[in-house]
Amino acid sequence: MSPPRNPHERSTRRDLERYAGLFSARTRVMTSSATRDLMAMSDRPEVISFAGGLPDTSTFPSETFAAMTARIADESCAKALQYGPTDGLIETKRCIADVMAAEDMLVDTDDVLVTTGGQQVLDLVTKTLIDPGDTIVAEGPSYPGALNAFQAYQANVVQVDMDSDGMRVDLLEETLDQLDRDGKRPKFIYTVPSFQNPGGVTLSLPRRKRLVEVARERELLVLEDNPYGLLRYEGDPAPTLYSLDGGVYVMYLGTFSKIFSPGLRLGWVVAPPPVLARINLGKQQADLCTSTLSQILVQAYFERHDWREYIDTLSELYRARRDTMLDALAEHFPAQAEWTRPGGGLFIWATLPDFIDTSDLLARALRENVAFVPGEGAFLDGRGRSSMRLNFSGANEERIREGIRRIGEVVKEQVALYGTLTGEAPQPDAPRRPADAGSESEATADESEGGRVVELPRRADRQRRARGS
Amino acid sequence: MSKVAVLAGGSSFERQVSLRSGARVEDALERLGHDVVAIDAGNDLIRRLRDERPDVAFVAMHGRDGEDGTVQELLEILAIPYTGSGVPACVRAMDKVLTKHGLIEAGIPTPEFFAFNQTAFRELGAADALPAIEERLAFPIVVKPSSQGSALGIKFARTAADVPSALVSAFSYDAKVLLERYVKGRDLAVSILHSDDGPTALPIVEAVPTGGEDDFYDFQARYEIGRTEFTCPANLPNGITDRAQDLALRTYELLGCYGFARVDLMLDEAGELFVLEANPIPGLTETSLLPQAAETAGIGFDDLVARILASAFARFDRANA
């Protein structure tokens, strides 16, 4: 009898089936969406994927990595292989303070807890604050990974619309009033103010100030998720919510994933001491402590190498890729499509005419070996069906051009088909170079670093229109 | 004991479900004492089958390639006996339009429908016929790709305004789509299993959407695990069970299915039954309907797999007798 080619893989998927009957209903819902099955198809090597959120780790100098690990072996081998304190090593916390100082934040290392990636912060904060049915207010669209973490604790998530200046804080206040009238007090507001995932937009300074005031007035916590703040490709940095608030109502989530390495799984949270103490308890239950080896690697890197220079290298690379993607979108997407122009970060949010469902479009696009994230996963209320998130950091410029060309082709095919079906003549696909990309929107894009954001199609509007005709 | 190649995975959109079906079948086959070779159907499929020289192939693939006759054709060329339906039945069953034309000709009730290729809209102005179709079928109308096996691309159009975008979605999966009259009622699945006395209908599984608010909710819930509960055997009025099983058997034989299959039906509020489609390789996972139906009939999963495997040999022996 010949052994299976990959016994490990085989037993893993067998186990899945063997124990399927024991899974909680909650996890069954998590794994059964048809879109998830589609997304699984984008992992094939022949697919140009804009679906991930991957930084380009191939740019990290391997000789630097070798020097770091050799030094750890020489100087701190035993320590690197040992457990560490739950809240993290003091040396790592000092590196974190440096990173935060780069965005003008002053932090006491006692207020920092080192975590296993930023994702663990989402889990721990939700675990600490949310009982089933409690409300969290988030942006619409939101980072799907955050929505998953919130849902895992059965939170009620309310999403507030955004425009090119980020979350509409006026709508946030209306939402909070409404929740108040309904007798619901949200536990926290979740936001990615800079180069939002997936929206690509940045919260303006006046709105940042107002958001912090709102939190104070209403005594609400804010979770500021800032993975991309240092990956800025143009314009002046806006102060973080944390620096505006001083850490009274704002909890801060940081990560080394996008500025150094996601493979290290190293993030952190800064929170008011009583909250942090609770988070610490949750962290103990989850994994006792964050990988000591990862923490020491960061320390070794920060001590001997210019981490800011590496961020500059990455920023330069991603800026070029962003520009390539924006140019390709202008060239290959039809006139009816719109997209954001991020001043930093990793993502562009594109919105197609509302007769295109991007989950179905993904199925068509996969036949052309190209993938993106359909927008519906960024909402919990059925919105986002005509939008998509495009990552520009993980593919080289040639693949970006080719991938966007392929998506553009299938979108144009669907626009033309829709035109045929409705008798509306499809609009001519005059390629829009950035230079002549509609004077109005171009002006807006120049004025506001976030670029333009299209109105997100509202489900209620769609239904009303459908019923009315 | 035989050497059995379990074919699963592939590159269809139902790859994930197929891997789960395949894994479960592998376990069962090993418990039955067979020598099992797991093959994720890819570029090296033929090479691996030639190298491994299995006595029989258990096809646990769903959707494109596995369920549409492609893999079956390759197995015919290699002269490897395989489970389930042969090439012609797969071709007919995977194509909903072909299936429905056959049903109508055989006098088996199926919801009224119209089907078109993209070229009909592009080159023949078929859009001009949409109002007439919509009037004939009456809203709501179900729009689906002809060949997609899972729920992907199936849309529910409440009004004329929903139809064009529903068609665009369905055309994302297939060059041929159908518009079908929506049958409001109960959702029944009849599984068929080969036995020594010929094909036998198993107890009926009913899918009951939980907490339904309206037709659209019910329609969507059917395709989302966790929003549907399954009852087996379905609690049906006198005579309906027999009639549903009879229609399913007739559908199975009409299409030329073999070994096992699942036929999906709707029971409307007036007590009329309609056949929606037949699945030549229905899911074999823990939560799939055919294993549930077999269980109710007192046929455990291992026994089910053993019977399906035996039917593959029986057909091959007969063909070579």
Interface residues (C-beta under 8 A of the other chain):
Chain A: M1 S2 P4 R10 R13 R14 L16 E17 R18 A20 G21 A25 R28 V29 S32 S33 A34 R36 D37 L38 A40 M41 R44 D354 F355 I356 D357 D360 L361 A363 R364 Q414 L417 Y418 T420 L421 T422 G423 R465 A466 R467 G468 S469
Chain B: S11 F13 E14 R15 Q16 V17 L19 R20 A23 R24 E26 D27 D35 V37 A38 E52 Q118 F121 R122 A127 D128 L130 S150 A151 L152 G153 R158 T159 A160 A161 D162 V163 P164 S165 L167 V168 S169 A170 F171 S172 Y173 Y223 E224 I225 G226 T285 E286 T287
